[in-house]
Amino acid sequence: MTGYALPESMAELIADCTDIPGSIQAERGIPQQRAAAPWAVSESCLAQVEDLDLYV
């Protein structure tokens, strides 16, 4: 055991995170947001719902 107690609630976790010194936060930085990969439907996925209109 490291002597550190895990937070018991989300509020406690947030409070713990706000106690992290700015110098440590600056070392790692916040990752840059990247664009999501374009969404596409494969032929096999399309085949699964091809006749769905008959059932609806």
N, C-alpha and C positions, 0 to 999 in steps of 0.2 A: 504494500500500500504506500502511496506517495504522500499521504497526509492531506490530500485534497478531497473534499466532499463534493460529490456530484450535485448539481442544482436539482431541487425538487419541483420546480415550476419554471414556466417560460419567463415569468417576471424575474425570478432569481437569476436565470441564465443571462437575461438582458442586463441586469444590474452588474453581474460579474464581468460582462464584456465591456461595459462602459468604464470599468476600473482598469482596463488595459492601458498602460502609458502610451501616449501619442508617439513616442520614439519607436516603440515596438511596432505599432500599427504602420508607421511610415516605412519601416524596413521591408515589409512584405508587399505593401501597396494593395490596391484593389484591382483585380483583374479587369481588363477592358471587355466590355460587352461585345460579342461577335454576332454576326448575322446567322440566323438559323439556316440550315440546309433547305433547299427548295423541296416542297412536298410533292410527291408524285404517287400515282396509283399504278401498281404493276398489273400485268395481264392476268396473273393468277388471282390477285385480289378482285379484279373486275369480274372475272368468271364466277366468283362465289356469289355475286349479287346480280348477275345478268338477268335472271328471270324473276327478280323480286317483285316486279310490278304485277305478276300473275297472282301473288299471294296477298297483296295489299288491297 
